[in-house]
Amino acid sequence: EEPRDKPPATMADIVAYEISPAFLDTLATRFADVGRLDARPIDWTDNEGLLRDYGARAGRADLFFGVDVLMMMDFQSALTYLVSAGVMLREGGRFFATFADAGSDSGWERMLRDCGRHSAFDDAPSTRFHWVEAGIVENALRRLGFDDIRIEHGPEHGLDIARLYVGATLARRSCSLEAARHLAPAGDSTNRYQCAP
């Protein structure tokens, strides 16, 4: 039997989000001739900003890719992006990300080393890793409707130490849509409030 002609490959549209204006400028310059990259700013303080910007395309993305991004956020903040990924992806869409691996020897060594490098009360985004165990990430992804979750520990030596490599497939988008209802600001968790002057 003769091979069938494959349909022509379609060009992917790539939407990249970044908080750094300088990095957005670099992306625009570096990929100007490609024409498929839409590099967009994101307000990291707005829980719903990513979904609002992605808009009507929600539920149609094939891939959500966050390497060396979520590991720089505490897990509560990263969870906002996991929820957003589940809303943005189509069922069958893939999620890939890295997290800082608290369960490895190299992760433990780095956590100890970084104790002296960072204040416990940094008041701005910092370069510190935020450490999680694989089970926390897997549990969150399952609750958000992801299946086929694969988590690999990075090597104990070399450049990629202390990373969890996470891949998952969105199976039930409705779980993420339900969770997304909680992204709207509702006051802080300590029940503090500010009086008007």
Disulfide bonds with the S-S distance in Angstrom:
none
